[in-house]
């Protein structure tokens, strides 16, 4: 079975008109596979990007989550795009519905363990990744008649409030799409969590009016499509961590941690970075020297309470990979853990300069800049 990552790769491969002929699989076969996957999704609840993040917040209110908090006063979660589903459905000629999804999106949730109402979420969706399983239709949706992805490449949701509504939660926030911003409400529920499960499992749905966001279509398209669009989500979020180096695993590269961690323990970070440079020049084809390699080691140090050493490793990694977004995120995070709020803000601002819709940076900056207000409220 083709997984979501492979599906996205195939999608963009066949959409690239200038790409060379595919050698293993014909484009016809690939599209047939993608169509089957799209049909399969219609048989299960899926979701809209915005809602995805919303649901995650539902889990934030669960008392069982308090024991999951690992660092500081907040726990960060990331939406898992390969295990989450978000779909939209729209009426067609009042006789049936057509549905679709998006392949490229990200989301970050911050949980305040003291006051859940301070929790927040940001989600960013790449509009160009809209997918319905029909190539001509997808091209039309990306064009000026609908999403106009050249002018409005990002769909952005940012929460403003989380409130309990009986046994469920209601998430309020601003949805920006196609250059228009409107306040929306998303009711969400959370699945029962298994013992030891650190993931957040959330479901929700909402209805949007496409005309509110100026997504009209051409004359005939507007006549045959309903104004209301149903969005459903089935979301899984995981504690935010440095991503696994999948390419390194596939190539069976050795882990730097096995060599550098003992060096740090016995001689310090400076000796470990010297050893890193030595290995890189002498055995570059044997070890994993991708950007996450040192970050995963820094993460292990941070979890062990060695945040000073972790921060040194992250700074070293940034000298090698100055535009790596995860490195800047880790720099900001470890600065925050050490109590250097201003330094953390600078790091996340730098991250935003590299990617203005990085949800980790947007959420952390919001958290850090409103910290004095939360602290004052706690004192009162």
C-alpha positions in Angstrom: 0.0 0.0 0.0 1.3 3.5 -0.8 1.5 5.7 2.3 0.7 9.4 2.5 4.3 10.5 1.9 4.6 8.3 -1.2 1.2 9.5 -2.4 2.3 13.2 -2.2 5.6 12.4 -4.1 3.6 10.7 -6.8 1.1 13.5 -7.0 3.8 16.1 -7.6 5.7 13.9 -10.0 2.8 13.5 -12.3 1.7 17.1 -12.0 5.1 18.3 -13.2 4.6 18.8 -16.9 8.4 19.4 -17.5 9.5 16.3 -15.6 11.2 13.5 -17.5 9.2 10.4 -18.3 8.6 8.2 -15.3 10.6 5.0 -15.5 9.0 2.7 -13.1 5.3 3.6 -13.2 3.4 5.3 -16.0 1.5 8.4 -15.1 -1.7 6.7 -16.0 -1.1 4.0 -13.4 -0.1 6.6 -10.8 -3.3 8.6 -11.3 -5.3 5.4 -11.0 -3.6 4.7 -7.7 -4.2 8.3 -6.4 -7.9 8.1 -7.5 -8.3 4.9 -5.5 -6.8 6.5 -2.5 -9.1 9.5 -2.8 -12.1 7.2 -3.0 -10.9 5.3 0.0 -10.8 8.6 2.0 -14.4 9.3 1.1 -15.4 6.3 3.2 -14.0 7.7 6.4 -14.2 11.0 8.3 -11.5 13.4 7.3 -10.9 17.0 7.8 -10.2 20.6 6.9 -6.9 22.0 7.8 -8.1 24.5 10.2 -10.2 22.1 12.0 -7.3 19.8 12.4 -5.6 22.1 14.8 -8.8 22.8 16.5 -9.3 19.2 17.5 -5.9 19.0 18.9 -6.9 21.6 21.4 -9.7 19.4 22.5 -7.2 17.0 23.9 -5.4 19.8 25.7 -8.2 19.9 28.3 -7.8 16.3 29.3 -6.5 16.0 32.9 -4.4 13.0 31.8 -2.3 15.2 29.8 -0.8 17.0 32.8 1.5 14.0 33.4 2.8 14.2 29.8 4.3 17.7 30.2 8.0 17.3 29.9 9.7 20.7 29.8 8.8 24.1 31.3 5.2 25.0 31.6 4.1 24.0 28.1 4.0 20.9 26.0 4.3 21.4 22.2 2.4 19.1 19.8 2.7 18.8 16.0 0.0 17.5 13.7 1.1 14.3 12.1 0.2 14.8 8.4 0.7 11.2 7.5 -1.8 9.9 10.1 -4.3 12.8 10.0 -7.0 13.4 7.5 -8.7 16.6 6.5 -11.4 16.8 3.8 -13.9 19.2 2.4 -17.1 18.4 0.6 -19.2 20.7 -1.6 -22.6 20.2 -3.2 -22.7 19.8 -7.0 -25.9 20.6 -8.9 -28.0 19.7 -5.8 -27.7 16.0 -6.7 -24.4 14.9 -5.2 -21.3 16.1 -3.4 -17.7 16.4 -4.5 -14.9 16.2 -2.0 -11.1 16.8 -1.7 -8.2 17.3 0.6 -4.9 19.0 0.9 -1.6 17.2 0.9 0.7 19.8 2.4 0.0 21.3 5.8 1.5 21.8 9.3 0.2 22.7 12.7 1.5 23.4 16.2 -0.3 23.3 19.5 0.9 24.8 22.8 -0.7 23.5 26.0 -0.6 25.6 29.1 -0.7 23.1 32.0 -1.8 25.8 34.5 -4.7 27.3 32.5 -6.0 25.4 29.4 -7.8 28.6 28.2 -4.3 29.9 27.5 -3.6 27.1 25.1 -3.3 27.9 21.4 -2.9 26.5 18.0 -1.7 27.6 14.6 -2.2 25.7 11.3 -0.8 26.5 7.9 -2.0 24.9 4.7 -0.3 25.1 1.3 -3.2 26.0 -1.0 -1.4 24.6 -4.1 -1.6 21.1 -2.5 -5.4 20.9 -3.0 -6.3 17.5 -4.4 -9.6 16.0 -5.6 -8.2 13.2 -7.8 -9.0 14.9 -11.1 -6.1 16.7 -12.6 -8.0 19.3 -14.7 -10.2 20.1 -11.8 -7.3 20.5 -9.4 -5.6 22.9 -11.9 -8.8 24.9 -12.0 -9.1 25.0 -8.2 -5.5 26.4 -8.0 -6.2 29.1 -10.6 -7.7 32.6 -10.3 -11.3 31.4 -10.3 -10.9 29.6 -7.0 -7.9 29.6 -4.6 -5.6 31.7 -6.8 -2.6 30.1 -5.2 -0.1 32.4 -7.0 -1.5 35.4 -5.1 -2.6 33.5 -1.9 -0.3 30.6 -1.3 -1.1 30.0 2.4 -4.3 29.2 4.2 -3.7 30.2 7.9 -5.7 29.5 11.0 -4.8 31.0 14.4 -6.8 30.3 17.5 -7.9 33.2 19.8 -9.8 31.3 22.5 -10.5 27.8 23.8 -13.6 27.2 25.9 -15.5 24.2 27.3 -18.9 23.5 25.9 -20.3 20.7 28.0 -18.2 17.6 27.4 -16.6 19.1 24.3 -14.5 22.1 23.5 -15.1 25.1 21.2 -12.2 26.6 19.4 -12.4 30.2 18.2 -9.9 31.8 15.9 -9.2 33.6 12.6 -9.1 31.8 9.3 -7.3 33.6 6.5 -7.9 32.2 3.1 -7.8 33.8 -0.4 -6.9 37.2 1.2 -9.9 37.3 3.5 -10.0 36.8 7.2 -13.0 35.8 9.3 -13.5 34.6 12.9 -14.8 31.0 13.0 -15.9 28.6 15.7 -15.0 24.9 15.7 -16.5 22.4 18.0 -14.2 19.5 18.7 -14.2 16.2 20.7 -11.3 13.9 21.7 -11.1 10.2 21.5 -10.4 8.1 24.6 -6.6 7.8 25.0 -5.0 4.4 25.6 -2.7 4.1 28.6 0.7 5.4 27.8 -0.4 7.0 24.6 1.1 10.5 24.3 -0.7 11.3 21.1 -3.7 13.5 20.7 -6.7 12.1 18.8 -9.3 14.6 17.9 -12.3 14.9 15.6 -14.4 17.9 14.5 -16.3 19.5 11.8 -17.4 22.9 10.6 -19.2 24.6 7.7 -17.8 27.5 5.7 -19.3 29.8 3.1 -16.9 30.0 0.2 -18.3 33.4 -0.8 -17.1 34.8 2.5 -13.6 34.2 1.3 -14.1 35.4 -2.3 -13.8 31.8 -3.7 -16.4 32.1 -6.4 -15.4 30.2 -9.5 -16.4 31.1 -13.0 -20.0 31.9 -13.9 -21.1 28.3 -14.5 -19.0 26.9 -11.7 -20.6 29.2 -9.3 -24.1 28.2 -10.4 -23.6 24.4 -10.0 -21.7 24.5 -6.7 -23.2 25.0 -3.3 -22.1 28.0 -1.2 -21.6 26.0 1.9 -18.5 23.7 2.2 -18.5 21.0 4.8 -15.1 20.4 6.5 -14.3 17.3 8.6 -11.2 16.4 10.4 -9.7 13.3 12.0 -6.5 14.4 13.6 -3.5 12.8 15.3 -0.9 15.1 17.0 2.3 14.0 18.5 4.7 15.6 21.0 6.9 17.9 18.9 10.3 16.4 18.4 13.2 16.5 15.9 12.2 14.4 12.9 13.6 11.0 12.3 16.4 11.0 9.6 14.5 8.6 7.3 17.0 8.9 4.5 19.8 8.0 6.9 17.9 4.9 8.0 17.3 3.9 4.4 21.0 4.2 3.6 21.9 2.4 6.8 24.1 5.3 8.0 25.6 5.1 11.5 24.4 7.3 14.2 26.6 10.2 15.4 25.1 9.9 18.9 26.8 6.6 19.5 30.2 8.3 19.1 29.6 11.9 20.3 27.5 11.2 23.4 30.3 9.5 25.3 32.7 12.2 24.1 30.4 14.9 25.5 30.1 13.0 28.8 33.9 12.7 29.2 35.4 15.7 27.5 32.6 18.2 26.8 30.8 19.6 23.7 33.9 21.3 22.2 35.7 17.9 22.0 32.6 16.4 20.5 32.3 19.0 17.7 36.0 18.4 16.9 35.2 14.7 16.7 32.3 15.5 14.4 34.4 17.5 12.0 37.0 14.7 12.0 34.4 12.1 11.2 32.8 14.3 8.5 36.1 14.6 6.6 37.3 11.0 7.1 34.1 8.9 7.2 31.5 11.1 5.6 29.9 8.3 3.8 29.5 6.1 6.9 27.7 8.4 9.3 24.5 10.5 9.2 25.6 14.1 8.7 22.1 15.5 7.8 20.8 18.6 9.7 18.7 16.6 12.2 21.6 14.3 13.3 23.1 16.7 15.9 19.7 18.1 16.8 18.5 14.6 17.9 21.5 14.4 20.1 20.8 17.8 21.5 17.2 16.7 22.2 18.5 13.8 24.2 20.7 16.0 26.2 17.9 18.4 26.8 15.6 15.6 28.1 18.4 14.7 30.5 18.5 18.2 31.8 21.8 19.1 30.1 20.3 22.2 28.3 23.6 24.1 28.3 25.3 21.3 26.3 22.2 21.0 24.1 22.3 24.7 23.3 26.0 24.5 22.3 25.3 21.6 19.9 22.4 23.5 18.3 24.6 26.6 17.8 27.3 24.4 16.2 24.7 22.9 13.9 23.5 26.3 12.8 27.1 27.2 11.8 26.9 24.3 9.4 23.3 24.6 8.4 22.4 28.3 8.8 19.0 28.1 7.0 17.8 24.9 8.7 14.4 25.7 10.2 14.4 22.9 12.8 17.8 24.2 14.1 16.4 27.7 14.7 13.4 26.2 16.4 15.6 24.2 18.7 17.7 27.3 19.4 14.7 29.2 20.5 13.3 26.3 22.5 16.5 25.7 24.5 16.9 29.4 25.1 13.4 29.5 26.5 14.0 26.4 28.7 17.1 28.2 30.1 15.0 31.3 30.9 16.4 33.5 28.1 13.0 34.8 26.8 14.5 37.6 24.8 17.0 35.3 23.1 14.2 32.8 22.3 12.2 35.6 20.7 15.2 36.6 18.5 15.6 33.0 17.4 12.0 32.5 16.5 11.9 35.8 14.7 14.9 34.6 12.6 13.0 31.4 11.9 10.0 33.5 10.6 12.4 35.4 8.3 13.2 32.0 6.7 9.6 30.8 6.6 6.8 33.3 7.4 4.2 30.6 8.0 6.3 28.3 10.2 3.7 27.3 12.8 6.3 26.6 15.6 7.7 30.1 15.3 4.2 31.7 15.2 3.0 29.8 18.3 6.2 30.2 20.3 6.4 34.0 19.6 2.7 34.4 20.7 3.4 32.4 23.9 6.6 34.3 24.7 5.2 37.7 24.0 2.1 37.2 26.1 4.0 35.6 29.0 4.1 38.8 31.2 0.3 39.0 30.9 -0.2 35.4 32.0 2.2 35.8 34.9 0.4 38.9 36.1 -2.9 37.2 35.9 -1.5 34.2 37.9 -0.3 36.6 40.6 -3.6 38.3 40.9 
